[in-house]
C-alpha cells in the first residue's frame, strides 16, 4: 500500500498502540496503515458519504482487517461512543469543518488524549478551537507534496493545557523589529512553525501575502464604504506578514 508523505507524517504522530478514530477516512488508508504497522491496536474509520464509505469498506476487507477496523457511516464524531477511542485524526478537510466536527462532538472527546488534525486551509480556525477548549497544541509540522502545502497539528490533553497554551501564545517580540507577535498572528502563522520556520513555511506565507494583495486590490475597486475598512484591514495584515517574513528571514541568515 502506497501512502502519501502527508498521511505518513500524520501516522507518525499517533501514539503507539492507540485506539484510533479517523474521521472523513475516505479510502481508510490511514487506519489500515496504522493498524498494519502496530501504531493503532484498533480503529474506527468514519465517513459521511456513501462512495468513500464503500471504498473504506473494500480497503479494510482487502487488508484482512475487518476484526480490528470498524468502518462506520456518520457525520463527524457521531460514529464513536464516548470512551471508545483515545486518538482522533481528521485530515484533508477545511479548518472550519474540522473545528465544527470537534465542536459538535465534544462529548465524544471524553477519554481522547490525542488529536492529529490536518486542515487543508483555515489552520488558524483549528488552533483557535483547540485554544478555546484547552487542548495543548504540542506539535506542528508543514510539508509540501505534489505542489500543495499541508500543516499537521497535534494536540494533547495535558494536566495544565491552559498554562501550556498561555506560554505558547504569549505575545513576544519579533527579533529585529518594533513589532510584536500577537496571539492573533501566532494563531495564523503557527506558534511552533514560527519558532523554526522552514523553506516550505516561507513559501506558504509569501504565497498568502500575494493572495492578500490580490484580494485587497479587488476590494479597492469597490465603491462601498465598508470596502474601505476591509481594504485597510487587508493592507495592515499584509504589512505585518511582510515584516514578519523579512525579520525571520534575516534572523535565519
Ligand atoms: N482523510 C483522508 C485524507 O486525508 O486523505 C480523506 C480526505 S477527503 C478529501 C475528505 C473526506 O471527508 C471525504 O471522503 C468526505 O466524504 C469526508 N467528510 C466530509 N465531511 C465529513 C463529516 N462531517 N463527517 C465525516 N466525514 C466527512
py3Dmol code that shows the C-alpha trace and the ligand (Angstrom):
import py3Dmol

protein = """\
ATOM      1  CA  UNK A   1       0.000   0.000   0.000  1.00  0.00           C
ATOM      2  CA  UNK A   2       1.475   3.338  -1.096  1.00  0.00           C
ATOM      3  CA  UNK A   3       0.750   6.091   1.391  1.00  0.00           C
ATOM      4  CA  UNK A   4       1.325   9.779   0.649  1.00  0.00           C
ATOM      5  CA  UNK A   5       4.050  11.618   2.586  1.00  0.00           C
ATOM      6  CA  UNK A   6       1.244  13.661   4.180  1.00  0.00           C
ATOM      7  CA  UNK A   7      -0.569  10.580   5.540  1.00  0.00           C
ATOM      8  CA  UNK A   8       2.732   9.027   6.672  1.00  0.00           C
ATOM      9  CA  UNK A   9       3.525  12.157   8.678  1.00  0.00           C
ATOM     10  CA  UNK A  10       0.079  12.027  10.271  1.00  0.00           C
ATOM     11  CA  UNK A  11       0.583   8.344  11.131  1.00  0.00           C
ATOM     12  CA  UNK A  12       3.975   9.143  12.683  1.00  0.00           C
ATOM     13  CA  UNK A  13       2.206  11.415  15.162  1.00  0.00           C
ATOM     14  CA  UNK A  14      -0.019   8.640  16.524  1.00  0.00           C
ATOM     15  CA  UNK A  15       0.808   7.381  20.000  1.00  0.00           C
ATOM     16  CA  UNK A  16       1.996   3.753  19.698  1.00  0.00           C
ATOM     17  CA  UNK A  17      -0.819   1.275  20.387  1.00  0.00           C
ATOM     18  CA  UNK A  18      -3.588   3.877  20.298  1.00  0.00           C
ATOM     19  CA  UNK A  19      -7.286   3.278  19.750  1.00  0.00           C
ATOM     20  CA  UNK A  20      -7.905   5.414  16.714  1.00  0.00           C
ATOM     21  CA  UNK A  21     -10.862   7.090  15.043  1.00  0.00           C
ATOM     22  CA  UNK A  22     -10.136   8.509  11.604  1.00  0.00           C
ATOM     23  CA  UNK A  23     -12.948  10.874  10.694  1.00  0.00           C
ATOM     24  CA  UNK A  24     -13.512  11.512   6.998  1.00  0.00           C
ATOM     25  CA  UNK A  25     -11.423   8.438   6.273  1.00  0.00           C
ATOM     26  CA  UNK A  26     -12.256   8.164   2.563  1.00  0.00           C
ATOM     27  CA  UNK A  27     -10.302   5.056   1.451  1.00  0.00           C
ATOM     28  CA  UNK A  28      -9.343   4.208   5.056  1.00  0.00           C
ATOM     29  CA  UNK A  29      -5.678   4.352   4.029  1.00  0.00           C
ATOM     30  CA  UNK A  30      -4.600   5.886   7.323  1.00  0.00           C
ATOM     31  CA  UNK A  31      -6.308   3.426   9.703  1.00  0.00           C
ATOM     32  CA  UNK A  32      -5.188   0.437   7.598  1.00  0.00           C
ATOM     33  CA  UNK A  33      -1.575   1.674   7.667  1.00  0.00           C
ATOM     34  CA  UNK A  34      -1.779   2.451  11.405  1.00  0.00           C
ATOM     35  CA  UNK A  35      -3.175  -0.961  12.363  1.00  0.00           C
ATOM     36  CA  UNK A  36      -0.862  -2.877   9.993  1.00  0.00           C
ATOM     37  CA  UNK A  37       2.159  -1.152  11.492  1.00  0.00           C
ATOM     38  CA  UNK A  38       1.079  -1.591  15.121  1.00  0.00           C
ATOM     39  CA  UNK A  39       0.615   2.148  15.635  1.00  0.00           C
ATOM     40  CA  UNK A  40      -3.056   1.566  16.389  1.00  0.00           C
ATOM     41  CA  UNK A  41      -4.485  -1.502  18.146  1.00  0.00           C
ATOM     42  CA  UNK A  42      -7.884  -0.872  16.622  1.00  0.00           C
ATOM     43  CA  UNK A  43      -9.566   1.805  14.576  1.00  0.00           C
ATOM     44  CA  UNK A  44     -12.872   3.269  13.538  1.00  0.00           C
ATOM     45  CA  UNK A  45     -12.979   4.699  10.013  1.00  0.00           C
ATOM     46  CA  UNK A  46     -15.802   7.238   9.861  1.00  0.00           C
ATOM     47  CA  UNK A  47     -17.339   8.515   6.642  1.00  0.00           C
ATOM     48  CA  UNK A  48     -20.383  10.613   5.961  1.00  0.00           C
ATOM     49  CA  UNK A  49     -20.578   9.911   2.214  1.00  0.00           C
ATOM     50  CA  UNK A  50     -21.604   6.653   0.599  1.00  0.00           C
ATOM     51  CA  UNK A  51     -18.869   6.466  -2.085  1.00  0.00           C
ATOM     52  CA  UNK A  52     -15.894   6.936   0.270  1.00  0.00           C
ATOM     53  CA  UNK A  53     -17.612   4.636   2.816  1.00  0.00           C
ATOM     54  CA  UNK A  54     -17.714   1.826   0.229  1.00  0.00           C
ATOM     55  CA  UNK A  55     -14.075   2.494  -0.694  1.00  0.00           C
ATOM     56  CA  UNK A  56     -13.137   2.276   3.004  1.00  0.00           C
ATOM     57  CA  UNK A  57     -15.056  -0.998   3.455  1.00  0.00           C
ATOM     58  CA  UNK A  58     -13.279  -2.506   0.432  1.00  0.00           C
ATOM     59  CA  UNK A  59      -9.850  -1.354   1.582  1.00  0.00           C
ATOM     60  CA  UNK A  60     -10.318  -2.781   5.084  1.00  0.00           C
ATOM     61  CA  UNK A  61     -11.646  -6.091   3.720  1.00  0.00           C
ATOM     62  CA  UNK A  62      -8.768  -6.375   1.214  1.00  0.00           C
ATOM     63  CA  UNK A  63      -6.284  -5.766   4.010  1.00  0.00           C
ATOM     64  CA  UNK A  64      -7.954  -8.535   6.065  1.00  0.00           C
ATOM     65  CA  UNK A  65      -8.521  -6.117   8.942  1.00  0.00           C
ATOM     66  CA  UNK A  66     -12.308  -6.277   9.435  1.00  0.00           C
ATOM     67  CA  UNK A  67     -11.825  -7.560  13.001  1.00  0.00           C
ATOM     68  CA  UNK A  68      -9.731  -4.550  14.054  1.00  0.00           C
ATOM     69  CA  UNK A  69     -11.093  -1.710  11.883  1.00  0.00           C
ATOM     70  CA  UNK A  70     -14.783  -0.809  12.038  1.00  0.00           C
ATOM     71  CA  UNK A  71     -15.995   1.214   9.063  1.00  0.00           C
ATOM     72  CA  UNK A  72     -18.998   3.309  10.087  1.00  0.00           C
ATOM     73  CA  UNK A  73     -21.234   5.765   8.299  1.00  0.00           C
ATOM     74  CA  UNK A  74     -21.977   9.005  10.121  1.00  0.00           C
ATOM     75  CA  UNK A  75     -21.373  12.701  10.470  1.00  0.00           C
ATOM     76  CA  UNK A  76     -18.151  13.593  12.277  1.00  0.00           C
ATOM     77  CA  UNK A  77     -17.759  12.097  15.734  1.00  0.00           C
ATOM     78  CA  UNK A  78     -21.248  10.525  15.662  1.00  0.00           C
ATOM     79  CA  UNK A  79     -19.525   7.276  14.627  1.00  0.00           C
ATOM     80  CA  UNK A  80     -17.828   6.775  18.023  1.00  0.00           C
ATOM     81  CA  UNK A  81     -19.160   6.359  21.568  1.00  0.00           C
ATOM     82  CA  UNK A  82     -17.651   8.250  24.498  1.00  0.00           C
ATOM     83  CA  UNK A  83     -14.559   6.415  25.801  1.00  0.00           C
ATOM     84  CA  UNK A  84     -14.294   4.133  22.741  1.00  0.00           C
ATOM     85  CA  UNK A  85     -11.172   5.731  21.243  1.00  0.00           C
ATOM     86  CA  UNK A  86      -8.221   7.648  22.685  1.00  0.00           C
ATOM     87  CA  UNK A  87      -6.869   9.248  19.489  1.00  0.00           C
ATOM     88  CA  UNK A  88      -8.635  11.033  16.666  1.00  0.00           C
ATOM     89  CA  UNK A  89      -7.354  12.036  13.246  1.00  0.00           C
ATOM     90  CA  UNK A  90      -9.225  14.418  10.950  1.00  0.00           C
ATOM     91  CA  UNK A  91      -7.364  15.178   7.739  1.00  0.00           C
ATOM     92  CA  UNK A  92      -7.871  16.618   4.299  1.00  0.00           C
ATOM     93  CA  UNK A  93     -10.772  18.998   5.056  1.00  0.00           C
ATOM     94  CA  UNK A  94     -11.064  22.713   5.676  1.00  0.00           C
ATOM     95  CA  UNK A  95     -10.240  24.069   9.126  1.00  0.00           C
ATOM     96  CA  UNK A  96     -13.794  25.374   9.609  1.00  0.00           C
ATOM     97  CA  UNK A  97     -15.228  21.887   9.034  1.00  0.00           C
ATOM     98  CA  UNK A  98     -12.671  20.267  11.371  1.00  0.00           C
ATOM     99  CA  UNK A  99     -13.489  22.800  14.101  1.00  0.00           C
ATOM    100  CA  UNK A 100     -17.237  22.260  13.618  1.00  0.00           C
ATOM    101  CA  UNK A 101     -16.822  18.454  13.824  1.00  0.00           C
ATOM    102  CA  UNK A 102     -14.906  18.839  17.111  1.00  0.00           C
ATOM    103  CA  UNK A 103     -17.439  21.364  18.428  1.00  0.00           C
ATOM    104  CA  UNK A 104     -20.440  19.161  17.610  1.00  0.00           C
ATOM    105  CA  UNK A 105     -18.823  16.028  19.037  1.00  0.00           C
ATOM    106  CA  UNK A 106     -17.443  17.385  22.285  1.00  0.00           C
ATOM    107  CA  UNK A 107     -18.987  14.707  24.494  1.00  0.00           C
ATOM    108  CA  UNK A 108     -17.191  12.079  22.370  1.00  0.00           C
ATOM    109  CA  UNK A 109     -13.839  13.561  23.318  1.00  0.00           C
ATOM    110  CA  UNK A 110     -14.015  12.111  26.851  1.00  0.00           C
ATOM    111  CA  UNK A 111     -11.113   9.666  27.066  1.00  0.00           C
ATOM    112  CA  UNK A 112      -9.411  11.092  23.976  1.00  0.00           C
ATOM    113  CA  UNK A 113      -5.854  12.218  24.739  1.00  0.00           C
ATOM    114  CA  UNK A 114      -4.501  12.986  21.261  1.00  0.00           C
ATOM    115  CA  UNK A 115      -5.849  14.806  18.223  1.00  0.00           C
ATOM    116  CA  UNK A 116      -3.922  14.853  14.958  1.00  0.00           C
ATOM    117  CA  UNK A 117      -5.512  17.370  12.620  1.00  0.00           C
ATOM    118  CA  UNK A 118      -4.577  18.287   9.078  1.00  0.00           C
ATOM    119  CA  UNK A 119      -6.656  21.156   7.744  1.00  0.00           C
ATOM    120  CA  UNK A 120      -6.184  21.944   4.036  1.00  0.00           C
ATOM    121  CA  UNK A 121      -6.995  25.604   4.696  1.00  0.00           C
ATOM    122  CA  UNK A 122      -8.033  27.665   7.740  1.00  0.00           C
ATOM    123  CA  UNK A 123      -5.431  26.252  10.125  1.00  0.00           C
ATOM    124  CA  UNK A 124      -5.984  29.269  12.398  1.00  0.00           C
ATOM    125  CA  UNK A 125      -9.609  28.189  12.965  1.00  0.00           C
ATOM    126  CA  UNK A 126      -8.406  24.816  14.238  1.00  0.00           C
ATOM    127  CA  UNK A 127      -5.768  26.401  16.505  1.00  0.00           C
ATOM    128  CA  UNK A 128      -8.428  28.781  17.840  1.00  0.00           C
ATOM    129  CA  UNK A 129     -10.793  25.893  18.609  1.00  0.00           C
ATOM    130  CA  UNK A 130      -8.034  23.970  20.399  1.00  0.00           C
ATOM    131  CA  UNK A 131      -7.053  27.024  22.424  1.00  0.00           C
ATOM    132  CA  UNK A 132     -10.652  27.786  23.404  1.00  0.00           C
ATOM    133  CA  UNK A 133     -11.245  24.182  24.506  1.00  0.00           C
ATOM    134  CA  UNK A 134      -7.989  23.799  26.444  1.00  0.00           C
ATOM    135  CA  UNK A 135      -6.263  21.343  24.162  1.00  0.00           C
ATOM    136  CA  UNK A 136      -2.500  21.882  24.276  1.00  0.00           C
ATOM    137  CA  UNK A 137      -1.029  22.295  20.796  1.00  0.00           C
ATOM    138  CA  UNK A 138       2.101  20.196  21.315  1.00  0.00           C
ATOM    139  CA  UNK A 139       3.482  19.861  17.781  1.00  0.00           C
ATOM    140  CA  UNK A 140       3.140  21.350  14.330  1.00  0.00           C
ATOM    141  CA  UNK A 141       4.711  20.419  11.037  1.00  0.00           C
ATOM    142  CA  UNK A 142       4.454  21.635   7.480  1.00  0.00           C
ATOM    143  CA  UNK A 143       5.202  19.788   4.273  1.00  0.00           C
ATOM    144  CA  UNK A 144       4.830  20.162   0.541  1.00  0.00           C
ATOM    145  CA  UNK A 145       3.608  17.342  -1.649  1.00  0.00           C
ATOM    146  CA  UNK A 146       2.513  17.444  -5.298  1.00  0.00           C
ATOM    147  CA  UNK A 147       2.651  21.244  -5.274  1.00  0.00           C
ATOM    148  CA  UNK A 148       0.378  21.578  -2.216  1.00  0.00           C
ATOM    149  CA  UNK A 149       1.364  22.704   1.258  1.00  0.00           C
ATOM    150  CA  UNK A 150      -0.064  20.951   4.326  1.00  0.00           C
ATOM    151  CA  UNK A 151       0.128  21.670   8.041  1.00  0.00           C
ATOM    152  CA  UNK A 152      -0.284  18.933  10.633  1.00  0.00           C
ATOM    153  CA  UNK A 153      -1.337  19.964  14.138  1.00  0.00           C
ATOM    154  CA  UNK A 154      -1.053  17.626  17.124  1.00  0.00           C
ATOM    155  CA  UNK A 155      -2.921  18.436  20.320  1.00  0.00           C
ATOM    156  CA  UNK A 156      -2.957  16.692  23.673  1.00  0.00           C
ATOM    157  CA  UNK A 157      -4.828  16.973  26.915  1.00  0.00           C
ATOM    158  CA  UNK A 158      -2.227  17.906  29.494  1.00  0.00           C
ATOM    159  CA  UNK A 159      -2.739  18.390  33.228  1.00  0.00           C
ATOM    160  CA  UNK A 160      -2.197  22.102  32.635  1.00  0.00           C
ATOM    161  CA  UNK A 161      -3.157  22.651  28.998  1.00  0.00           C
ATOM    162  CA  UNK A 162      -4.312  26.200  29.771  1.00  0.00           C
ATOM    163  CA  UNK A 163      -0.921  27.129  31.283  1.00  0.00           C
ATOM    164  CA  UNK A 164       0.900  25.418  28.385  1.00  0.00           C
ATOM    165  CA  UNK A 165      -1.138  27.355  25.824  1.00  0.00           C
ATOM    166  CA  UNK A 166      -0.771  30.629  27.728  1.00  0.00           C
ATOM    167  CA  UNK A 167       3.016  30.319  27.308  1.00  0.00           C
ATOM    168  CA  UNK A 168       2.770  29.092  23.734  1.00  0.00           C
ATOM    169  CA  UNK A 169       0.636  32.030  22.631  1.00  0.00           C
ATOM    170  CA  UNK A 170       2.192  34.676  24.883  1.00  0.00           C
ATOM    171  CA  UNK A 171       2.831  37.790  22.770  1.00  0.00           C
ATOM    172  CA  UNK A 172       6.530  38.090  22.069  1.00  0.00           C
ATOM    173  CA  UNK A 173       8.989  40.414  20.392  1.00  0.00           C
ATOM    174  CA  UNK A 174       9.805  39.862  16.761  1.00  0.00           C
ATOM    175  CA  UNK A 175      13.614  39.804  16.516  1.00  0.00           C
ATOM    176  CA  UNK A 176      14.967  42.959  14.860  1.00  0.00           C
ATOM    177  CA  UNK A 177      11.602  44.768  14.850  1.00  0.00           C
ATOM    178  CA  UNK A 178       9.399  47.002  16.973  1.00  0.00           C
ATOM    179  CA  UNK A 179       6.506  44.747  16.044  1.00  0.00           C
ATOM    180  CA  UNK A 180       5.048  42.186  18.446  1.00  0.00           C
ATOM    181  CA  UNK A 181       3.949  38.705  17.552  1.00  0.00           C
ATOM    182  CA  UNK A 182       0.438  38.878  18.996  1.00  0.00           C
ATOM    183  CA  UNK A 183      -1.791  35.904  19.840  1.00  0.00           C
ATOM    184  CA  UNK A 184      -3.703  36.603  16.602  1.00  0.00           C
ATOM    185  CA  UNK A 185      -0.541  36.372  14.494  1.00  0.00           C
ATOM    186  CA  UNK A 186       0.602  33.239  16.320  1.00  0.00           C
ATOM    187  CA  UNK A 187      -2.789  31.607  15.667  1.00  0.00           C
ATOM    188  CA  UNK A 188      -2.393  32.415  11.995  1.00  0.00           C
ATOM    189  CA  UNK A 189       1.260  31.567  11.500  1.00  0.00           C
ATOM    190  CA  UNK A 190       1.593  28.651  13.917  1.00  0.00           C
ATOM    191  CA  UNK A 191       3.307  29.128  17.292  1.00  0.00           C
ATOM    192  CA  UNK A 192       5.658  26.145  16.715  1.00  0.00           C
ATOM    193  CA  UNK A 193       6.180  26.647  12.986  1.00  0.00           C
ATOM    194  CA  UNK A 194       7.287  30.241  13.555  1.00  0.00           C
ATOM    195  CA  UNK A 195       9.934  29.149  16.061  1.00  0.00           C
ATOM    196  CA  UNK A 196      11.848  27.275  13.385  1.00  0.00           C
ATOM    197  CA  UNK A 197      10.440  28.467  10.086  1.00  0.00           C
ATOM    198  CA  UNK A 198      11.494  26.262   7.176  1.00  0.00           C
ATOM    199  CA  UNK A 199      11.528  26.893   3.419  1.00  0.00           C
ATOM    200  CA  UNK A 200       8.017  25.468   2.970  1.00  0.00           C
ATOM    201  CA  UNK A 201       6.616  27.784   5.649  1.00  0.00           C
ATOM    202  CA  UNK A 202       8.229  30.819   3.956  1.00  0.00           C
ATOM    203  CA  UNK A 203       6.886  29.664   0.599  1.00  0.00           C
ATOM    204  CA  UNK A 204       3.381  29.326   2.040  1.00  0.00           C
ATOM    205  CA  UNK A 205       3.365  32.801   3.569  1.00  0.00           C
ATOM    206  CA  UNK A 206       4.912  34.535   0.559  1.00  0.00           C
ATOM    207  CA  UNK A 207       2.056  32.990  -1.446  1.00  0.00           C
ATOM    208  CA  UNK A 208      -0.525  34.097   1.141  1.00  0.00           C
ATOM    209  CA  UNK A 209       0.790  37.680   1.055  1.00  0.00           C
ATOM    210  CA  UNK A 210       0.446  37.736  -2.749  1.00  0.00           C
ATOM    211  CA  UNK A 211      -3.100  36.389  -2.412  1.00  0.00           C
ATOM    212  CA  UNK A 212      -3.953  39.035   0.230  1.00  0.00           C
ATOM    213  CA  UNK A 213      -2.687  41.736  -2.118  1.00  0.00           C
ATOM    214  CA  UNK A 214      -4.815  40.405  -4.969  1.00  0.00           C
ATOM    215  CA  UNK A 215      -7.897  40.458  -2.721  1.00  0.00           C
ATOM    216  CA  UNK A 216      -7.011  43.942  -1.474  1.00  0.00           C
ATOM    217  CA  UNK A 217      -6.802  45.359  -4.986  1.00  0.00           C
ATOM    218  CA  UNK A 218     -10.131  43.788  -5.965  1.00  0.00           C
ATOM    219  CA  UNK A 219     -11.748  45.201  -2.778  1.00  0.00           C
ATOM    220  CA  UNK A 220     -10.166  48.585  -3.633  1.00  0.00           C
ATOM    221  CA  UNK A 221     -12.142  48.721  -6.883  1.00  0.00           C
ATOM    222  CA  UNK A 222     -15.459  48.594  -4.976  1.00  0.00           C
ATOM    223  CA  UNK A 223     -17.174  51.903  -4.148  1.00  0.00           C
ATOM    224  CA  UNK A 224     -18.871  50.623  -0.938  1.00  0.00           C
ATOM    225  CA  UNK A 225     -17.966  52.388   2.301  1.00  0.00           C
ATOM    226  CA  UNK A 226     -17.425  49.001   4.057  1.00  0.00           C
ATOM    227  CA  UNK A 227     -14.851  48.093   1.387  1.00  0.00           C
ATOM    228  CA  UNK A 228     -12.574  50.925   2.547  1.00  0.00           C
ATOM    229  CA  UNK A 229     -12.395  49.371   6.036  1.00  0.00           C
ATOM    230  CA  UNK A 230     -11.806  45.904   4.588  1.00  0.00           C
ATOM    231  CA  UNK A 231      -9.116  47.285   2.293  1.00  0.00           C
ATOM    232  CA  UNK A 232      -7.317  48.872   5.253  1.00  0.00           C
ATOM    233  CA  UNK A 233      -7.540  45.660   7.289  1.00  0.00           C
ATOM    234  CA  UNK A 234      -6.107  43.610   4.423  1.00  0.00           C
ATOM    235  CA  UNK A 235      -3.329  46.141   3.808  1.00  0.00           C
ATOM    236  CA  UNK A 236      -2.417  46.120   7.509  1.00  0.00           C
ATOM    237  CA  UNK A 237      -2.342  42.317   7.658  1.00  0.00           C
ATOM    238  CA  UNK A 238      -0.179  42.128   4.519  1.00  0.00           C
ATOM    239  CA  UNK A 239       2.185  44.742   6.017  1.00  0.00           C
ATOM    240  CA  UNK A 240       2.505  42.765   9.260  1.00  0.00           C
ATOM    241  CA  UNK A 241       3.074  39.489   7.446  1.00  0.00           C
ATOM    242  CA  UNK A 242       5.753  41.052   5.221  1.00  0.00           C
ATOM    243  CA  UNK A 243       7.536  42.410   8.260  1.00  0.00           C
ATOM    244  CA  UNK A 244       7.410  39.011   9.991  1.00  0.00           C
ATOM    245  CA  UNK A 245       8.813  37.296   6.881  1.00  0.00           C
ATOM    246  CA  UNK A 246      11.601  39.865   6.459  1.00  0.00           C
ATOM    247  CA  UNK A 247      12.659  39.711  10.105  1.00  0.00           C
ATOM    248  CA  UNK A 248      12.613  35.929  10.298  1.00  0.00           C
ATOM    249  CA  UNK A 249      14.482  35.566   7.010  1.00  0.00           C
ATOM    250  CA  UNK A 250      17.192  37.997   8.243  1.00  0.00           C
ATOM    251  CA  UNK A 251      17.288  36.138  11.547  1.00  0.00           C
ATOM    252  CA  UNK A 252      17.990  32.856   9.705  1.00  0.00           C
ATOM    253  CA  UNK A 253      20.902  34.260   7.699  1.00  0.00           C
TER     254      UNK A 253
END
"""
ligand_1 = """\
27
LIG
N -8.832 11.834 5.474
C -8.478 11.439 4.127
C -7.176 12.067 3.733
O -6.728 12.974 4.425
O -6.605 11.661 2.720
C -9.573 11.816 3.140
C -9.758 13.271 2.935
S -11.112 13.600 1.841
C -10.544 14.954 0.976
C -12.317 14.236 2.948
C -13.310 13.168 3.359
O -14.060 13.641 4.460
C -14.290 12.826 2.250
O -14.241 11.456 1.994
C -15.642 13.256 2.827
O -16.684 12.382 2.447
C -15.386 13.190 4.331
N -16.218 14.070 5.151
C -16.538 15.355 4.914
N -17.294 15.839 5.917
C -17.433 14.841 6.817
C -18.108 14.713 8.056
N -18.803 15.727 8.572
N -18.043 13.537 8.717
C -17.362 12.506 8.181
N -16.712 12.557 7.004
C -16.742 13.708 6.339
"""
view = py3Dmol.view(width=600, height=400)
view.addModel(protein, "pdb")
view.setStyle({"model": 0}, {"cartoon": {"style": "trace"}})
view.addModel(ligand_1, "xyz")
view.setStyle({"model": 1}, {"stick": {}})
view.zoomTo()
view.show()
